[in-house]
Structure formats: structure tokens, C-alpha cells
């Protein structure tokens, strides 16, 4: 697939002719520079340059909270959403082409599947996330914002780079898509180019063959059972060999990571044990539990290749699965500690690179192994569901496996709840430690460490419309009681926040969409209080602003400002830092706003915030209209309790 990607520049023309002049010196004609073409997309993106595509897809693609196999994943997006967004950026209807470009970014680690199991797929059930730098992908940080040290080469992550040659413009000024030039390597030619295909090795073929139950038994036994029972035995066989692989992966982590880190001086002695504990937490406990389960399954398999039942074994061992819950809840802290150590410790980076190249790692980075326990817990019920479909009603598994599945669902529910609480508490602790005030007049008692405190949403907005500089970014935190604006600074590979405006209590906050952008939409949202009647609508920004400034009791009479929103936002899943009661869906295709259109004129997506205590306004700009819609929905929800949608016909 990646045969289209090259880091070389397009070749120069070979038939350049020299032009005579009065001098004896001849100068070859200058090679035309590659210029972005309007035929592809807007004037900011040249689709052949992967670095440009990476920045644009990060700007446009909205992340959220989705569910897969009963596990809640935060700050993720589906493969279908990524492909949709990529097609919009490329301004191309060919989804296969969009998928190829996305996989080019995937191959450089810009995005990864949540469990590191496969590459980008055009599927609503496949979930992915950006490779993050404590909330911001490394590729999105400008060079002047980086803290330069002598170890930057070792400590910095590789930036997205490369040329997608299929989308390049030909260097010949006379070449057009209707009449391509003579060059064999011209990207506009339709001739078939030879490509190198990696042949499937014999070892991989043998491995896939050994993963089938029917190849592990004699032909006589295979022919003696029904087709339905064969399917059941294949499912049980897959459960057993994947359990064996899982235990093998846990032993790899112990032997190649935990033991070397504890017995060497890669990590300073005063924090070595704590670092290992923070990153790997209770993985040894999970290894012990699953090693016993795996051995029990293998013993039953050795006694009889046709396994009559497994429900009794699973019902016994599932009662010891509690370590999965504690591990899943702590994973966000472990990943943070691991990534931060890689930024600060060159020796640790060398150790990581060396270990991940070992044959035992199977070319999978450590983060891929650290996600396996949570993914494994979610997959058990998938196996049991398939086994139940092929199980005779007289078999004991019909009674025992549903009990096992119910216990596992309880573990998953508890783990999702604790993950949300841990992430919320960890984010608030980081915010408390990194937030500062530039003056005493801006100080507000946010009480970030109070048990009931919730971080509802956080994200970046810009102070200037159409600005591409990260220097104009404002980090916005929506708490359950305050809205906080802060400038971002980097120090020692961490984000620090300095309050830009005095935090605004939600009870003293008014917000609206400025008039020039409101006119572009045909759907309006009116926020109102649960205890107050619906107020009259007004489409005048000046009237709405005056009303907002004159309001003194926002708890009983909401602002009559009409805020514009897209109709898709009403079915959106908010990008929250703490899971709410909405996370009851078992589907991984939660409705979310579509990606923004590619109209270069509709670049501004402002929200005007007003502090009703002093009338001070501030207008900030989101990167997409869907992002703005989510912010407005969450503001409405936590200020007034709910929001309604009215169309132009209703008004």
C-alpha cells in the first residue's frame, strides 16, 4: 500500500534545452516550484505533502467518547470518520485513495488503533486516536515552542514527513490531466507501474494453518461430528490459543521490560520502583490469574480434542478477574508516566528502541502491549457469544456461560466507571499543578481537588480568526462551575497554563454566536432554565448582547441570545473528560457531528463569551463548526440543564 509514498522530491525534466545568449555561460531553466492547486482543496493544503495532511486532519477531525466491546474509549474517532475527513481534505470521492493516505499517516505513528491491532480501516467499528504529546500531537507543536536540549534527537518523536506521489503535480508546465506528458513517472499517467509485493512467508502460512482446530485433529474425528459442532470447536480453539498468546505477552512484558528496568540503572534508583509500578501497575497479578486459566483450558484440551464444555472452568476463574478493573483504571496514569520518561530520559529512549526491536516484541511497541489487558477483558464475551450460538440446548454451557458473561459485564461496567473517575481526578490534579495566574486580580478559588469537582470538557480555541500560529491558542477548560481561559507554555516537556482572563462562574456567563456567522445556518438553539418559561426569540446580536449584559439573575432567567448550530450537533457525542450517564450504549458507532465542509470562505467559527459581572467580552474561534456545536451543547447542558432546537419555520 505504501509503495505510493516517497520521501524524494519529484524528478527534474531530462529534455531541458539550453538557450543561447551573448555570453559564453549558459544557465539551465529553473525548475518550477510545486504550488498547491485549487483543483485539489483550499489554498492551505497541498495533498501530496503528508505533513500538511497531518496538520489538517488533526484540525478538522473531532474526537469523542465511543464504546467498543463494552469498554469506553475517550478522545477517539472511528475509521469511517477518518476516511470521511480525509476524502474532504483531498477533495476526492475515491475512498480507497483517502484510505491509502490515512495509512501513510498510520505507518508513521501519527494515528493508531486503540489496541494497536491493525492499520486504518474504513469502518465505523474500528476506533483510533492521535499519538498525543500530553493532549497535543507532537507534530502540531511549532519548533519555537519546543524546549531545545542536547538530547532532542533521542527524545523527540519522529515528525510526519513524506510525499504521496500519486497526488503530486507534474513538473512539466504543459502537462494536463487530459493530456499527460511523456514522463514515465508522471503522476497523471494511467499506465500500470511495476510494484514490489512482499510474498507471504512459509512461517506465516504455517502459523495461520496451526490456528485452525480442524488441522489439529485426525480426519476420522473431524468427520464424526456435525458441522455445527465443528464451528463450536473452532470458537473454543480460538479462545484457548488467544488465551495462550495473551499469557505469553504478559510474560514478555515481565521478562523484557519489568525485570531489566528494576535490575539496571536506566531509571535513577530513587524513583525506579515507583516508575515501574506506575507504568505496569498490577500486571503481575493479571499474569498469575490468566496463567492458571490458560493451564486449565490446555489441560482439558489435552484430555479430549473435542471439548464438551468450558463454562465450569470459566465460572471458577472469572471470580478472580478483579485485577483487570484496577489495571484499566490506572492505565491513563501509566501511559502518561511512560511517555514523559521518554521525553526526559535519553537512556530510557535507547532501552525502549532496543527492546521494541527484539524478535519477541513482534514489531509492536510497548503501548500496544499495555492495552492488551483491557482489550482482553472486553473480548471474552465475544467468544462466549459465538460459542453459545453453536451450543446444543442440552449442554451445561447454555446455563453456565451466561452467568460468566454477566459477571464480566459487571467488571466492564465497574472498570469504565473507575476509568472515568481516575481520568477526571488525574486531569484536575495536573491542572491544579500547572495552572498559574499572571496577576492577583485574576485569582479564583476553583477548588480543583474537591471530590465533587468535574472537568466537563477542554480544548483549544484561537484568539484570531484564520490564524495558523499556535501562539494564538487559548486553552479553554469547562468545569462544572467555572469556565477558564489560559495561555499555553511548554517547559520540561509539559504543558503549563497561565490564566488569560479571570475565570468566569457559569452563573455569571453569557455566550452567543456572532451575527455574521449566525446568518449562515438555518437552525437555532435556545437555551433555557428548567424553572423558567421559554422566552421570546430574537435574532439581533445587538439586542441579544444588551439583554445578556443587563441580566443579573442567570439562574432564573436565561439569556435570550440565539446561538447558531448545525443540525448534526444535536446527535453528537461530547468530547468529555468524565463519562456521564449517556455512556449506556453498547454500540461503537455513536452519532457524532460530521466533519466540516471544505468551503474556504467558511473558516471562522467564533463563540463570544461575556462575563456578566463586569460586561467584559471575549471572542474565540474553534477550528470547525462541529467543534463549536459541541462546546455550545455542553455549555447549555451545564449552565441551563438542557437545550431545545427550533427551526426557521418554528420561529
RADARA-V450410 format. One record per residue. N is the residue number from 1. RES is the residue in one small letter. D_CENTER is the distance of its C-alpha to the mean C-alpha in Angstrom with 1 decimal. Layout:
N:RES:D_CENTER / N:RES:D_CENTER
This chain:
1:x:22.7 / 2:x:22.3 / 3:x:26.0 / 4:x:25.3 / 5:x:23.5 / 6:x:26.0 / 7:x:26.1 / 8:x:29.7 / 9:x:31.0 / 10:x:32.9 / 11:x:36.4 / 12:x:39.4 / 13:x:42.1 / 14:x:45.0 / 15:x:47.7 / 16:x:47.9 / 17:x:51.6 / 18:x:53.4 / 19:x:55.1 / 20:x:58.6 / 21:x:59.4 / 22:x:62.4 / 23:x:61.1 / 24:x:61.0 / 25:x:57.3 / 26:x:54.8 / 27:x:51.2 / 28:x:48.7 / 29:x:46.8 / 30:x:43.4 / 31:x:40.3 / 32:x:38.5 / 33:x:35.2 / 34:x:32.1 / 35:x:31.4 / 36:x:28.6 / 37:x:30.0 / 38:x:29.8 / 39:x:29.9 / 40:x:26.3 / 41:x:24.5 / 42:x:25.2 / 43:x:26.9 / 44:x:23.8 / 45:x:22.1 / 46:x:23.9 / 47:x:21.8 / 48:x:23.5 / 49:x:21.9 / 50:x:18.5 / 51:x:18.1 / 52:x:18.7 / 53:x:16.4 / 54:x:13.4 / 55:x:14.4 / 56:x:15.0 / 57:x:11.8 / 58:x:9.9 / 59:x:12.8 / 60:x:12.8 / 61:x:9.6 / 62:x:9.1 / 63:x:6.1 / 64:x:7.9 / 65:x:9.3 / 66:x:10.2 / 67:x:12.7 / 68:x:13.4 / 69:x:16.7 / 70:x:17.4 / 71:x:14.5 / 72:x:12.4 / 73:x:8.6 / 74:x:7.4 / 75:x:4.8 / 76:x:3.3 / 77:x:5.5 / 78:x:8.5 / 79:x:10.4 / 80:x:13.1 / 81:x:11.3 / 82:x:10.2 / 83:x:13.8 / 84:x:15.3 / 85:x:13.9 / 86:x:15.1 / 87:x:18.4 / 88:x:18.9 / 89:x:18.4 / 90:x:20.8 / 91:x:23.1 / 92:x:23.7 / 93:x:24.1 / 94:x:23.7 / 95:x:20.4 / 96:x:21.3 / 97:x:21.4 / 98:x:18.1 / 99:x:16.7 / 100:x:18.6 / 101:x:17.3 / 102:x:13.7 / 103:x:14.9 / 104:x:16.6 / 105:x:13.4 / 106:x:12.1 / 107:x:15.5 / 108:x:15.1 / 109:x:12.0 / 110:x:10.1 / 111:x:7.3 / 112:x:7.7 / 113:x:8.2 / 114:x:7.6 / 115:x:11.3 / 116:x:12.0 / 117:x:14.5 / 118:x:14.5 / 119:x:13.6 / 120:x:12.1 / 121:x:14.1 / 122:x:15.1 / 123:x:14.7 / 124:x:13.6 / 125:x:13.6 / 126:x:11.2 / 127:x:7.6 / 128:x:4.9 / 129:x:2.0 / 130:x:4.4 / 131:x:7.5 / 132:x:8.5 / 133:x:12.1 / 134:x:12.6 / 135:x:10.3 / 136:x:10.9 / 137:x:10.2 / 138:x:13.7 / 139:x:14.5 / 140:x:14.6 / 141:x:17.2 / 142:x:20.7 / 143:x:23.3 / 144:x:25.6 / 145:x:23.1 / 146:x:22.8 / 147:x:25.2 / 148:x:27.3 / 149:x:28.8 / 150:x:30.8 / 151:x:28.1 / 152:x:25.4 / 153:x:25.7 / 154:x:24.9 / 155:x:22.4 / 156:x:20.3 / 157:x:17.4 / 158:x:18.3 / 159:x:17.4 / 160:x:16.5 / 161:x:20.0 / 162:x:22.0 / 163:x:23.9 / 164:x:23.2 / 165:x:26.9 / 166:x:27.0 / 167:x:26.0 / 168:x:28.3 / 169:x:31.5 / 170:x:34.8 / 171:x:36.8 / 172:x:40.0 / 173:x:40.9 / 174:x:42.8 / 175:x:40.0 / 176:x:38.7 / 177:x:36.7 / 178:x:39.9 / 179:x:41.9 / 180:x:39.9 / 181:x:41.6 / 182:x:43.4 / 183:x:40.7 / 184:x:39.5 / 185:x:36.1 / 186:x:35.7 / 187:x:32.3 / 188:x:34.2 / 189:x:36.4 / 190:x:35.9 / 191:x:37.8 / 192:x:36.1 / 193:x:35.2 / 194:x:35.5 / 195:x:32.4 / 196:x:32.1 / 197:x:30.7 / 198:x:30.0 / 199:x:32.3 / 200:x:31.3 / 201:x:33.0 / 202:x:35.5 / 203:x:33.8 / 204:x:30.6 / 205:x:33.0 / 206:x:34.9 / 207:x:31.8 / 208:x:30.7 / 209:x:34.3 / 210:x:34.5 / 211:x:31.5 / 212:x:33.8 / 213:x:36.2 / 214:x:38.9 / 215:x:39.2 / 216:x:39.8 / 217:x:42.9 / 218:x:46.3 / 219:x:47.0 / 220:x:49.6 / 221:x:47.2 / 222:x:44.6 / 223:x:47.3 / 224:x:48.6 / 225:x:45.6 / 226:x:44.3 / 227:x:41.3 / 228:x:39.5 / 229:x:40.0 / 230:x:38.8 / 231:x:35.4 / 232:x:35.4 / 233:x:36.3 / 234:x:33.6 / 235:x:31.0 / 236:x:32.6 / 237:x:32.8 / 238:x:29.1 / 239:x:28.5 / 240:x:30.9 / 241:x:29.8 / 242:x:26.0 / 243:x:27.2 / 244:x:29.3 / 245:x:26.3 / 246:x:24.3 / 247:x:27.3 / 248:x:27.7 / 249:x:24.1 / 250:x:24.9 / 251:x:28.2 / 252:x:26.6 / 253:x:24.5 / 254:x:27.7 / 255:x:29.9 / 256:x:27.9 / 257:x:25.8 / 258:x:27.3 / 259:x:31.0 / 260:x:30.9 / 261:x:29.1 / 262:x:31.6 / 263:x:34.6 / 264:x:34.0 / 265:x:33.8 / 266:x:30.4 / 267:x:29.4 / 268:x:32.2 / 269:x:34.4 / 270:x:34.1 / 271:x:30.4 / 272:x:30.0 / 273:x:30.2 / 274:x:28.0 / 275:x:25.2 / 276:x:25.5 / 277:x:25.6 / 278:x:22.5 / 279:x:20.3 / 280:x:21.9 / 281:x:23.2 / 282:x:25.2 / 283:x:24.3 / 284:x:28.1 / 285:x:28.7 / 286:x:26.3 / 287:x:27.9 / 288:x:31.3 / 289:x:30.5 / 290:x:29.1 / 291:x:31.8 / 292:x:34.4 / 293:x:32.7 / 294:x:32.4 / 295:x:36.0 / 296:x:37.2 / 297:x:35.6 / 298:x:37.0 / 299:x:40.4 / 300:x:40.6 / 301:x:39.6 / 302:x:42.4 / 303:x:45.0 / 304:x:44.3 / 305:x:42.0 / 306:x:42.0 / 307:x:40.3 / 308:x:41.8 / 309:x:39.3 / 310:x:36.4 / 311:x:36.1 / 312:x:38.5 / 313:x:36.6 / 314:x:33.2 / 315:x:34.8 / 316:x:36.3 / 317:x:33.3 / 318:x:30.6 / 319:x:32.4 / 320:x:31.2 / 321:x:27.5 / 322:x:27.0 / 323:x:25.6 / 324:x:22.3 / 325:x:21.9 / 326:x:22.5 / 327:x:20.3 / 328:x:17.2 / 329:x:18.0 / 330:x:18.4 / 331:x:15.4 / 332:x:13.5 / 333:x:16.8 / 334:x:17.3 / 335:x:14.2 / 336:x:15.1 / 337:x:18.7 / 338:x:17.9 / 339:x:16.0 / 340:x:18.6 / 341:x:21.4 / 342:x:20.3 / 343:x:20.5 / 344:x:23.9 / 345:x:25.7 / 346:x:26.7 / 347:x:28.5 / 348:x:25.4 / 349:x:23.5 / 350:x:26.5 / 351:x:26.5 / 352:x:22.8 / 353:x:23.4 / 354:x:26.7 / 355:x:25.5 / 356:x:22.5 / 357:x:25.2 / 358:x:27.4 / 359:x:28.2 / 360:x:27.3 / 361:x:23.6 / 362:x:23.5 / 363:x:21.3 / 364:x:18.4 / 365:x:17.1 / 366:x:17.5 / 367:x:13.9 / 368:x:14.3 / 369:x:17.4 / 370:x:16.3 / 371:x:14.0 / 372:x:17.0 / 373:x:19.0 / 374:x:16.6 / 375:x:15.9 / 376:x:19.7 / 377:x:20.7 / 378:x:18.8 / 379:x:20.5 / 380:x:24.1 / 381:x:24.6 / 382:x:23.5 / 383:x:26.3 / 384:x:28.7 / 385:x:28.3 / 386:x:29.1 / 387:x:32.0 / 388:x:33.4 / 389:x:33.6 / 390:x:36.0 / 391:x:37.9 / 392:x:41.5 / 393:x:42.2 / 394:x:44.9 / 395:x:42.5 / 396:x:41.7 / 397:x:37.9 / 398:x:38.0 / 399:x:38.8 / 400:x:37.0 / 401:x:33.5 / 402:x:32.8 / 403:x:33.6 / 404:x:31.2 / 405:x:28.4 / 406:x:29.2 / 407:x:29.1 / 408:x:25.6 / 409:x:24.4 / 410:x:25.8 / 411:x:24.0 / 412:x:20.6 / 413:x:21.5 / 414:x:22.6 / 415:x:19.6 / 416:x:17.2 / 417:x:19.6 / 418:x:19.9 / 419:x:16.2 / 420:x:16.1 / 421:x:19.4 / 422:x:18.5 / 423:x:15.3 / 424:x:17.4 / 425:x:20.3 / 426:x:18.5 / 427:x:17.0 / 428:x:20.5 / 429:x:22.2 / 430:x:20.2 / 431:x:21.0 / 432:x:24.6 / 433:x:25.0 / 434:x:23.6 / 435:x:25.0 / 436:x:28.4 / 437:x:30.8 / 438:x:32.8 / 439:x:35.8 / 440:x:37.4 / 441:x:37.5 / 442:x:33.7 / 443:x:33.4 / 444:x:32.3 / 445:x:32.4 / 446:x:28.8 / 447:x:29.4 / 448:x:25.8 / 449:x:26.9 / 450:x:28.6 / 451:x:27.6 / 452:x:27.1 / 453:x:24.9 / 454:x:21.5 / 455:x:18.7 / 456:x:17.8 / 457:x:15.4 / 458:x:14.8 / 459:x:13.9 / 460:x:15.8 / 461:x:18.8 / 462:x:21.5 / 463:x:25.2 / 464:x:26.4 / 465:x:25.7 / 466:x:24.5 / 467:x:24.1 / 468:x:21.9 / 469:x:22.7 / 470:x:20.4 / 471:x:23.7 / 472:x:23.8 / 473:x:20.5 / 474:x:21.0 / 475:x:18.7 / 476:x:19.3 / 477:x:19.2 / 478:x:20.2 / 479:x:22.0 / 480:x:24.1 / 481:x:27.2 / 482:x:26.4 / 483:x:24.5 / 484:x:24.1 / 485:x:23.8 / 486:x:23.5 / 487:x:23.6 / 488:x:21.3 / 489:x:23.1 / 490:x:22.1 / 491:x:24.4 / 492:x:24.3 / 493:x:20.6 / 494:x:19.6 / 495:x:19.0 / 496:x:22.1 / 497:x:22.9 / 498:x:26.3 / 499:x:27.1 / 500:x:27.8 / 501:x:29.7 / 502:x:31.1 / 503:x:28.7 / 504:x:29.6 / 505:x:30.3 / 506:x:28.9 / 507:x:32.6 / 508:x:33.5 / 509:x:30.6 / 510:x:31.1 / 511:x:28.7 / 512:x:29.1 / 513:x:28.0 / 514:x:30.6 / 515:x:33.2 / 516:x:32.5 / 517:x:29.1 / 518:x:30.2 / 519:x:32.7 / 520:x:30.1 / 521:x:29.0 / 522:x:31.1 / 523:x:29.5 / 524:x:29.9 / 525:x:28.7 / 526:x:31.2 / 527:x:30.3 / 528:x:33.1 / 529:x:34.1 / 530:x:34.8 / 531:x:38.3 / 532:x:39.2 / 533:x:40.2 / 534:x:38.5 / 535:x:39.6 / 536:x:40.7 / 537:x:38.4 / 538:x:38.8 / 539:x:37.1 / 540:x:38.6 / 541:x:36.4 / 542:x:39.4 / 543:x:40.7 / 544:x:37.3 / 545:x:37.0 / 546:x:40.5 / 547:x:40.0 / 548:x:37.0 / 549:x:38.9 / 550:x:41.9 / 551:x:40.1 / 552:x:40.7 / 553:x:39.7 / 554:x:36.2 / 555:x:36.1 / 556:x:38.7 / 557:x:38.6 / 558:x:35.3 / 559:x:35.1 / 560:x:36.2 / 561:x:33.7 / 562:x:32.1 / 563:x:28.5 / 564:x:27.2 / 565:x:24.2 / 566:x:23.1 / 567:x:24.0 / 568:x:20.6 / 569:x:19.4 / 570:x:21.7 / 571:x:19.6 / 572:x:16.3 / 573:x:14.0 / 574:x:13.7 / 575:x:10.8 / 576:x:12.9 / 577:x:13.2 / 578:x:15.7 / 579:x:15.9 / 580:x:18.9 / 581:x:21.4 / 582:x:19.4 / 583:x:17.3 / 584:x:20.3 / 585:x:19.1 / 586:x:18.7 / 587:x:17.1 / 588:x:13.6 / 589:x:14.4 / 590:x:14.5 / 591:x:16.0 / 592:x:14.1 / 593:x:15.6 / 594:x:15.9 / 595:x:14.9 / 596:x:17.7 / 597:x:20.8 / 598:x:22.0 / 599:x:25.1 / 600:x:25.8 / 601:x:28.1 / 602:x:25.6 / 603:x:23.7 / 604:x:24.4 / 605:x:22.6 / 606:x:24.5 / 607:x:24.9 / 608:x:28.2 / 609:x:28.4 / 610:x:31.9 / 611:x:33.1 / 612:x:36.1 / 613:x:37.8 / 614:x:38.8 / 615:x:37.6 / 616:x:35.3 / 617:x:32.8 / 618:x:29.7 / 619:x:27.7 / 620:x:24.1 / 621:x:22.0 / 622:x:18.5 / 623:x:16.8 / 624:x:16.9 / 625:x:19.1 / 626:x:16.5 / 627:x:15.0 / 628:x:18.7 / 629:x:19.3 / 630:x:16.8 / 631:x:18.3 / 632:x:21.7 / 633:x:21.1 / 634:x:20.0 / 635:x:23.0 / 636:x:25.3 / 637:x:24.2 / 638:x:24.8 / 639:x:27.8 / 640:x:29.8 / 641:x:28.4 / 642:x:27.7 / 643:x:27.8 / 644:x:29.6 / 645:x:29.4 / 646:x:32.5 / 647:x:33.1 / 648:x:35.7 / 649:x:38.1 / 650:x:37.9 / 651:x:38.6
